[in-house]
């Protein structure tokens, strides 16, 4: 359960930072960079869950 809680916390913090920064600088390049960074973090989290945290599968 710890890995799941850590990832939820990580995504909440990154989402909050994304919203705060995009409000200050509405340029489309900046938004795309933030979206790419957040997508990369989500991709790494999925990879981590699939290979290390829950290799046999995750069941709610």
PyMOL CGO cylinders between C-alpha atoms (Angstrom):
from pymol import cmd
from pymol.cgo import CYLINDER

trace = [
    CYLINDER, 0.00, 0.00, 0.00, 2.93, 2.36, 0.64, 0.3, 1, 1, 1, 1, 1, 1,
    CYLINDER, 2.93, 2.36, 0.64, 3.98, 2.60, -3.02, 0.3, 1, 1, 1, 1, 1, 1,
    CYLINDER, 3.98, 2.60, -3.02, 0.44, 3.47, -4.03, 0.3, 1, 1, 1, 1, 1, 1,
    CYLINDER, 0.44, 3.47, -4.03, 0.12, 6.20, -1.38, 0.3, 1, 1, 1, 1, 1, 1,
    CYLINDER, 0.12, 6.20, -1.38, 3.48, 7.65, -2.38, 0.3, 1, 1, 1, 1, 1, 1,
    CYLINDER, 3.48, 7.65, -2.38, 2.47, 7.83, -6.04, 0.3, 1, 1, 1, 1, 1, 1,
    CYLINDER, 2.47, 7.83, -6.04, -0.88, 9.43, -5.19, 0.3, 1, 1, 1, 1, 1, 1,
    CYLINDER, -0.88, 9.43, -5.19, 0.90, 12.05, -3.08, 0.3, 1, 1, 1, 1, 1, 1,
    CYLINDER, 0.90, 12.05, -3.08, 3.45, 12.62, -5.85, 0.3, 1, 1, 1, 1, 1, 1,
    CYLINDER, 3.45, 12.62, -5.85, 0.75, 13.15, -8.50, 0.3, 1, 1, 1, 1, 1, 1,
    CYLINDER, 0.75, 13.15, -8.50, -1.26, 15.50, -6.27, 0.3, 1, 1, 1, 1, 1, 1,
    CYLINDER, -1.26, 15.50, -6.27, 1.79, 17.67, -5.60, 0.3, 1, 1, 1, 1, 1, 1,
    CYLINDER, 1.79, 17.67, -5.60, 2.85, 17.70, -9.26, 0.3, 1, 1, 1, 1, 1, 1,
    CYLINDER, 2.85, 17.70, -9.26, -0.69, 18.49, -10.38, 0.3, 1, 1, 1, 1, 1, 1,
    CYLINDER, -0.69, 18.49, -10.38, -0.90, 21.39, -7.95, 0.3, 1, 1, 1, 1, 1, 1,
    CYLINDER, -0.90, 21.39, -7.95, 2.47, 22.75, -9.12, 0.3, 1, 1, 1, 1, 1, 1,
    CYLINDER, 2.47, 22.75, -9.12, 1.39, 22.36, -12.76, 0.3, 1, 1, 1, 1, 1, 1,
    CYLINDER, 1.39, 22.36, -12.76, -1.79, 24.39, -12.20, 0.3, 1, 1, 1, 1, 1, 1,
    CYLINDER, -1.79, 24.39, -12.20, 0.04, 27.07, -10.22, 0.3, 1, 1, 1, 1, 1, 1,
    CYLINDER, 0.04, 27.07, -10.22, 2.73, 27.52, -12.89, 0.3, 1, 1, 1, 1, 1, 1,
    CYLINDER, 2.73, 27.52, -12.89, 0.44, 27.40, -15.90, 0.3, 1, 1, 1, 1, 1, 1,
    CYLINDER, 0.44, 27.40, -15.90, -1.73, 30.14, -14.39, 0.3, 1, 1, 1, 1, 1, 1,
    CYLINDER, -1.73, 30.14, -14.39, 1.31, 32.42, -14.23, 0.3, 1, 1, 1, 1, 1, 1,
    CYLINDER, 1.31, 32.42, -14.23, 2.65, 31.73, -17.70, 0.3, 1, 1, 1, 1, 1, 1,
    CYLINDER, 2.65, 31.73, -17.70, -0.03, 30.77, -20.22, 0.3, 1, 1, 1, 1, 1, 1,
    CYLINDER, -0.03, 30.77, -20.22, 2.33, 30.22, -23.16, 0.3, 1, 1, 1, 1, 1, 1,
    CYLINDER, 2.33, 30.22, -23.16, 1.56, 27.05, -25.09, 0.3, 1, 1, 1, 1, 1, 1,
    CYLINDER, 1.56, 27.05, -25.09, 5.20, 25.90, -25.12, 0.3, 1, 1, 1, 1, 1, 1,
    CYLINDER, 5.20, 25.90, -25.12, 5.35, 26.04, -21.32, 0.3, 1, 1, 1, 1, 1, 1,
    CYLINDER, 5.35, 26.04, -21.32, 2.06, 24.15, -21.05, 0.3, 1, 1, 1, 1, 1, 1,
    CYLINDER, 2.06, 24.15, -21.05, 3.30, 21.44, -23.40, 0.3, 1, 1, 1, 1, 1, 1,
    CYLINDER, 3.30, 21.44, -23.40, 6.54, 21.06, -21.44, 0.3, 1, 1, 1, 1, 1, 1,
    CYLINDER, 6.54, 21.06, -21.44, 4.62, 20.67, -18.18, 0.3, 1, 1, 1, 1, 1, 1,
    CYLINDER, 4.62, 20.67, -18.18, 2.21, 18.22, -19.76, 0.3, 1, 1, 1, 1, 1, 1,
    CYLINDER, 2.21, 18.22, -19.76, 5.13, 16.18, -21.10, 0.3, 1, 1, 1, 1, 1, 1,
    CYLINDER, 5.13, 16.18, -21.10, 6.84, 16.18, -17.71, 0.3, 1, 1, 1, 1, 1, 1,
    CYLINDER, 6.84, 16.18, -17.71, 3.67, 15.07, -15.94, 0.3, 1, 1, 1, 1, 1, 1,
    CYLINDER, 3.67, 15.07, -15.94, 3.07, 12.39, -18.58, 0.3, 1, 1, 1, 1, 1, 1,
    CYLINDER, 3.07, 12.39, -18.58, 6.63, 11.15, -18.09, 0.3, 1, 1, 1, 1, 1, 1,
    CYLINDER, 6.63, 11.15, -18.09, 6.16, 10.89, -14.34, 0.3, 1, 1, 1, 1, 1, 1,
    CYLINDER, 6.16, 10.89, -14.34, 2.90, 8.98, -14.80, 0.3, 1, 1, 1, 1, 1, 1,
    CYLINDER, 2.90, 8.98, -14.80, 4.62, 6.67, -17.28, 0.3, 1, 1, 1, 1, 1, 1,
    CYLINDER, 4.62, 6.67, -17.28, 7.44, 5.98, -14.83, 0.3, 1, 1, 1, 1, 1, 1,
    CYLINDER, 7.44, 5.98, -14.83, 4.92, 5.31, -12.06, 0.3, 1, 1, 1, 1, 1, 1,
    CYLINDER, 4.92, 5.31, -12.06, 3.06, 2.79, -14.23, 0.3, 1, 1, 1, 1, 1, 1,
    CYLINDER, 3.06, 2.79, -14.23, 6.35, 1.12, -15.14, 0.3, 1, 1, 1, 1, 1, 1,
    CYLINDER, 6.35, 1.12, -15.14, 7.33, 0.98, -11.45, 0.3, 1, 1, 1, 1, 1, 1,
    CYLINDER, 7.33, 0.98, -11.45, 4.01, -0.56, -10.44, 0.3, 1, 1, 1, 1, 1, 1,
    CYLINDER, 4.01, -0.56, -10.44, 4.07, -3.13, -13.23, 0.3, 1, 1, 1, 1, 1, 1,
    CYLINDER, 4.07, -3.13, -13.23, 7.67, -4.24, -12.68, 0.3, 1, 1, 1, 1, 1, 1,
    CYLINDER, 7.67, -4.24, -12.68, 8.52, -3.74, -9.02, 0.3, 1, 1, 1, 1, 1, 1,
    CYLINDER, 8.52, -3.74, -9.02, 5.71, -2.79, -6.66, 0.3, 1, 1, 1, 1, 1, 1,
    CYLINDER, 5.71, -2.79, -6.66, 3.01, -5.14, -7.91, 0.3, 1, 1, 1, 1, 1, 1,
    CYLINDER, 3.01, -5.14, -7.91, 4.61, -7.52, -10.45, 0.3, 1, 1, 1, 1, 1, 1,
    CYLINDER, 4.61, -7.52, -10.45, 1.80, -10.08, -10.09, 0.3, 1, 1, 1, 1, 1, 1,
    CYLINDER, 1.80, -10.08, -10.09, -0.86, -7.46, -10.84, 0.3, 1, 1, 1, 1, 1, 1,
    CYLINDER, -0.86, -7.46, -10.84, -2.73, -4.90, -8.82, 0.3, 1, 1, 1, 1, 1, 1,
    CYLINDER, -2.73, -4.90, -8.82, -6.21, -5.65, -7.49, 0.3, 1, 1, 1, 1, 1, 1,
    CYLINDER, -6.21, -5.65, -7.49, -8.32, -3.04, -5.69, 0.3, 1, 1, 1, 1, 1, 1,
]
cmd.load_cgo(trace, "trace")
